[in-house]
Amino acid sequence: MLLASSRSGRPGAFGAEAGVKGPVASSSRISDALLVAPPFPWLRPSIFANLRRSPQGVTLRADPHCHTIASDGMVTARQLVAAAVAAGLDLIAITDHDTMAQAFGDYEGVTVVRGEEITTRWPAQTHVLGWFLEKRVPTGMSIEDTVDAIHDQGGLAVIPHPFMPTYFGSIQPSMLRRLIEKHQVDAIEMMSTVPMGRRRREQLEVFYSRNRERLGAAVGASDCHFGAHDIGVVITNYHGDFRTAIELGTTKPERVRPRNVPTGVVLRQQWRSLVQLPLRRLSGQL
């Protein structure tokens, strides 16, 4: 593992699993690593300069659901952090599928939370996010056991992209109702980039309003796979410490900008996600 000094003086680390060959040593290296950034004006940090303060103090911005080439993302951890810097984010969580990219700490003012997007057992293979993990959570357990395994190591259990119109990967209302009867989760993505439709969004809002104590904080995330193309599309606003804000339920999701990814890049990512990733899982590489 290679250590890199951050602007705050606290160490960070990028590891080979995240596709990174060396430390981030300076802001110039960060800029050089931004290989996939489109020339969109909203990616200039100055755009956000007047948005990060509120009458209640400093409002911080997180995108806590991001992927790298360690699973089905299209960027390295270094490129992801560079995109986060350019987007004016304060925190990201790297949550690769069924593996943990070895990138965590602080870099150029951006905090990187160590996490994982865990695939639960067949047939639904519903996804659950773990934040602040110390070690990888095994794949293929029940949703309930997955939440317990996250909590057992002191992590936060989060429900990503719920109520999608697909059986695979996304928890459905009846499944979530059974889960929270006995297992409390720490947060749920109330805003994301996945296609849902108006009816399902309204269903999710009603479900959350009726079960807020069991579902935890409302968060937003871009489910970023393309670095600068889609990071910060949907974010979580918070004050103070991110984990504390989640535990207190004081976060607020926000949709910031449109998602704009070139079609060719999307098609390559879908090949990684739907073909290469399942093959890696079947062969035991994940």
C-alpha positions as CSV (number, residue, x, y, z in Angstrom):
1,M,0.0,0.0,0.0
2,L,1.3,3.4,-0.9
3,L,0.8,6.4,1.3
4,A,0.0,9.9,0.1
5,S,0.0,13.1,2.1
6,S,-3.2,15.1,2.0
7,R,-3.7,18.9,2.3
8,S,-5.0,18.4,5.8
9,G,-1.9,16.6,6.9
10,R,-3.6,13.2,7.4
11,P,-2.4,10.3,5.4
12,G,-4.3,8.6,2.6
13,A,-3.6,5.5,0.6
14,F,-4.1,4.2,-2.9
15,G,-3.5,0.5,-3.5
16,A,-2.9,-1.6,-6.5
17,E,-6.4,-3.1,-6.3
18,A,-7.8,0.3,-7.2
19,G,-5.7,0.4,-10.4
20,V,-3.2,3.0,-9.0
21,K,0.5,2.6,-9.4
22,G,1.8,5.3,-7.1
23,P,1.0,8.0,-4.6
24,V,-0.7,11.3,-5.2
25,A,1.9,13.8,-4.3
26,S,0.5,17.2,-5.4
27,S,-2.4,19.0,-7.0
28,S,-0.5,19.0,-10.3
29,R,-0.5,15.2,-10.2
30,I,-4.2,15.3,-9.5
31,S,-4.8,17.5,-12.5
32,D,-2.7,15.3,-14.7
33,A,-4.8,12.3,-13.6
34,L,-8.1,13.8,-14.7
35,L,-8.0,11.9,-18.0
36,V,-11.7,11.6,-18.6
37,A,-13.0,15.0,-17.6
38,P,-15.3,16.6,-20.2
39,P,-15.0,20.3,-20.5
40,F,-18.3,21.0,-18.7
41,P,-18.4,24.4,-16.9
42,W,-20.1,22.9,-13.8
43,L,-16.9,20.9,-13.1
44,R,-15.0,24.1,-12.2
45,P,-14.6,24.2,-8.4
46,S,-15.4,28.0,-8.4
47,I,-18.9,27.1,-9.4
48,F,-19.5,25.7,-6.0
49,A,-17.7,28.4,-4.0
50,N,-20.9,30.2,-3.0
51,L,-22.9,27.1,-2.4
52,R,-20.9,25.5,0.4
53,R,-22.0,28.0,3.1
54,S,-25.5,28.3,4.5
55,P,-26.9,30.5,7.3
56,Q,-26.4,27.5,9.6
57,G,-22.7,27.2,8.7
58,V,-20.7,25.3,6.2
59,T,-22.7,22.8,4.1
60,L,-20.5,19.9,2.9
61,R,-21.1,17.8,-0.2
62,A,-20.7,14.1,-0.5
63,D,-21.1,11.5,-3.3
64,P,-21.1,8.3,-1.3
65,H,-21.6,5.7,-4.0
66,C,-18.8,5.5,-6.5
67,H,-17.0,2.8,-8.5
68,T,-13.6,2.2,-10.0
69,I,-11.9,-0.3,-12.3
70,A,-11.6,-2.6,-9.3
71,S,-15.2,-3.7,-10.3
72,D,-17.3,-2.2,-13.1
73,G,-16.2,1.4,-13.0
74,M,-14.3,3.0,-15.9
75,V,-11.8,5.1,-13.9
76,T,-9.0,4.5,-11.4
77,A,-9.2,5.6,-7.8
78,R,-6.8,8.4,-8.7
79,Q,-9.0,9.6,-11.6
80,L,-12.1,9.4,-9.3
81,V,-10.5,11.6,-6.7
82,A,-9.4,14.1,-9.3
83,A,-13.0,14.3,-10.6
84,A,-14.3,14.8,-7.0
85,V,-11.8,17.6,-6.5
86,A,-12.9,19.3,-9.7
87,A,-16.6,18.9,-8.8
88,G,-16.0,20.6,-5.5
89,L,-16.9,17.6,-3.3
90,D,-15.8,17.2,0.2
91,L,-16.3,13.4,0.5
92,I,-16.8,10.3,-1.6
93,A,-17.2,6.7,-0.8
94,I,-15.6,4.1,-3.0
95,T,-18.1,1.2,-3.0
96,D,-16.9,-1.3,-5.7
97,H,-19.0,-4.4,-6.2
98,D,-17.9,-7.3,-4.0
99,T,-14.4,-6.0,-3.5
100,M,-12.7,-3.1,-1.7
101,A,-10.5,-0.8,-3.6
102,Q,-7.6,0.1,-1.4
103,A,-8.1,3.8,-1.4
104,F,-9.1,5.7,1.7
105,G,-8.1,8.8,3.7
106,D,-7.9,12.4,2.7
107,Y,-6.6,13.7,-0.7
108,E,-6.5,17.4,-1.7
109,G,-9.3,18.1,0.7
110,V,-11.5,15.2,-0.4
111,T,-12.2,12.5,2.2
112,V,-12.4,9.0,0.8
113,V,-14.6,6.5,2.7
114,R,-13.8,2.9,2.4
115,G,-16.8,0.8,1.4
116,E,-18.3,-2.0,-0.7
117,E,-21.4,-2.7,-2.7
118,I,-22.3,-6.2,-1.6
119,T,-24.3,-8.7,-3.8
120,T,-26.7,-10.8,-1.6
121,R,-27.8,-14.3,-2.4
122,W,-29.5,-15.7,-5.5
123,P,-32.0,-15.2,-7.1
124,A,-32.6,-11.5,-6.4
125,Q,-28.9,-10.7,-5.6
126,T,-30.1,-7.4,-4.0
127,H,-27.3,-4.9,-3.4
128,V,-26.4,-3.4,0.0
129,L,-23.8,-0.7,0.6
130,G,-21.4,-0.9,3.5
131,W,-19.6,2.3,4.5
132,F,-16.6,2.7,6.9
133,L,-15.6,-1.0,6.5
134,E,-12.4,-2.5,7.8
135,K,-12.6,-5.7,5.7
136,R,-14.6,-7.1,2.8
137,V,-18.1,-8.4,3.5
138,P,-18.7,-11.8,1.9
139,T,-21.0,-12.1,-1.1
140,G,-24.0,-14.4,-1.4
141,M,-25.5,-14.1,2.1
142,S,-29.1,-13.1,2.9
143,I,-29.9,-9.4,3.0
144,E,-30.4,-9.7,6.8
145,D,-27.0,-11.4,7.3
146,T,-25.3,-8.9,5.1
147,V,-26.6,-6.0,7.2
148,D,-25.5,-7.8,10.3
149,A,-22.0,-8.4,8.9
150,I,-21.6,-4.7,8.1
151,H,-22.7,-3.7,11.6
152,D,-20.5,-6.4,13.2
153,Q,-17.4,-4.6,12.0
154,G,-18.7,-1.1,12.9
155,G,-19.8,-0.1,9.5
156,L,-22.9,1.6,8.3
157,A,-25.5,-0.4,6.2
158,V,-27.1,1.5,3.4
159,I,-29.9,0.6,0.9
160,P,-28.9,1.7,-2.6
161,H,-31.2,2.5,-5.5
162,P,-34.3,1.0,-4.0
163,F,-37.6,0.1,-5.8
164,M,-36.1,0.0,-9.3
165,P,-38.4,-1.7,-11.9
166,T,-36.1,-4.7,-12.0
167,Y,-36.0,-7.8,-9.8
168,F,-32.2,-8.0,-9.9
169,G,-30.0,-5.8,-7.7
170,S,-32.6,-3.5,-6.2
171,I,-34.6,-4.1,-3.1
172,Q,-38.3,-4.1,-3.6
173,P,-41.0,-2.8,-1.1
174,S,-42.0,-6.2,0.3
175,M,-38.3,-7.2,0.7
176,L,-37.5,-3.9,2.5
177,R,-40.5,-4.2,4.7
178,R,-39.4,-7.7,5.9
179,L,-35.8,-6.5,6.4
180,I,-36.7,-3.5,8.7
181,E,-39.1,-5.5,10.8
182,K,-36.0,-7.0,12.5
183,H,-33.0,-5.1,11.2
184,Q,-32.6,-1.3,11.2
185,V,-30.4,0.2,8.5
186,D,-28.5,3.4,8.7
187,A,-29.4,5.2,5.5
188,I,-31.3,4.8,2.2
189,E,-30.7,6.4,-1.2
190,M,-33.8,8.6,-1.6
191,M,-32.2,10.2,-4.7
192,S,-30.0,8.6,-7.3
193,T,-29.4,8.4,-11.1
194,V,-31.2,5.1,-11.7
195,P,-34.4,5.0,-13.8
196,M,-37.4,4.6,-11.7
197,G,-40.4,6.5,-13.0
198,R,-42.8,8.8,-11.1
199,R,-45.0,6.1,-9.6
200,R,-42.1,4.3,-8.0
201,R,-40.5,7.5,-6.7
202,E,-43.7,8.4,-5.0
203,Q,-44.0,4.9,-3.6
204,L,-40.5,5.3,-2.2
205,E,-41.2,8.7,-0.6
206,V,-44.4,7.3,1.1
207,F,-42.5,4.2,2.3
208,Y,-39.7,6.4,3.8
209,S,-42.1,8.8,5.5
210,R,-43.8,5.8,7.2
211,N,-40.6,4.0,8.2
212,R,-38.0,6.7,8.7
213,E,-36.9,5.5,12.1
214,R,-36.0,2.1,10.7
215,L,-34.5,3.3,7.5
216,G,-32.1,6.0,8.8
217,A,-30.8,9.0,7.0
218,A,-32.0,10.1,3.5
219,V,-29.0,10.3,1.2
220,G,-28.4,11.0,-2.4
221,A,-25.6,9.5,-4.7
222,S,-24.7,9.4,-8.3
223,D,-23.7,5.7,-8.4
224,C,-20.7,7.1,-10.2
225,H,-19.0,4.8,-12.8
226,F,-17.5,7.3,-15.2
227,G,-15.5,9.7,-13.1
228,A,-15.9,13.3,-14.2
229,H,-18.7,12.5,-16.5
230,D,-21.1,11.6,-13.7
231,I,-19.6,12.3,-10.3
232,G,-21.6,14.8,-8.3
233,V,-24.8,14.4,-10.4
234,V,-26.7,13.6,-7.2
235,I,-25.1,14.3,-3.8
236,T,-25.7,14.3,-0.1
237,N,-25.5,17.6,1.8
238,Y,-24.4,17.4,5.4
239,H,-22.9,19.5,8.2
240,G,-19.9,18.6,10.4
241,D,-18.8,14.9,10.4
242,F,-20.3,12.7,7.7
243,R,-20.8,9.6,9.8
244,T,-22.3,11.7,12.6
245,A,-24.7,13.4,10.2
246,I,-25.8,9.9,9.0
247,E,-26.3,8.6,12.5
248,L,-28.3,11.8,13.4
249,G,-30.3,11.7,10.2
250,T,-29.5,15.3,9.3
251,T,-28.4,14.7,5.7
252,K,-30.3,16.0,2.7
253,P,-30.1,14.6,-0.9
254,E,-29.8,16.9,-3.8
255,R,-29.8,16.6,-7.6
256,V,-27.1,18.9,-8.9
257,R,-26.8,18.6,-12.6
258,P,-27.8,16.3,-15.6
259,R,-26.0,13.1,-16.2
260,N,-24.0,13.3,-19.4
261,V,-22.0,10.3,-20.5
262,P,-20.9,9.5,-24.1
263,T,-22.8,6.6,-25.5
264,G,-19.7,4.7,-26.4
265,V,-18.4,4.9,-22.9
266,V,-21.7,3.7,-21.5
267,L,-21.7,0.7,-23.8
268,R,-18.2,-0.3,-22.7
269,Q,-19.2,0.0,-19.1
270,Q,-22.3,-2.2,-19.6
271,W,-20.0,-4.9,-21.1
272,R,-17.9,-4.7,-18.0
273,S,-20.9,-4.8,-15.7
274,L,-23.1,-7.4,-17.4
275,V,-20.4,-9.7,-18.9
276,Q,-17.0,-9.3,-17.3
277,L,-18.1,-8.7,-13.7
278,P,-20.3,-11.8,-13.5
279,L,-17.6,-13.9,-15.1
280,R,-15.1,-12.6,-12.5
281,R,-17.6,-13.5,-9.8
282,L,-18.2,-17.0,-11.1
283,S,-14.4,-17.6,-11.4
284,G,-13.8,-16.6,-7.8
285,Q,-12.0,-13.4,-8.7
286,L,-14.5,-11.4,-6.6
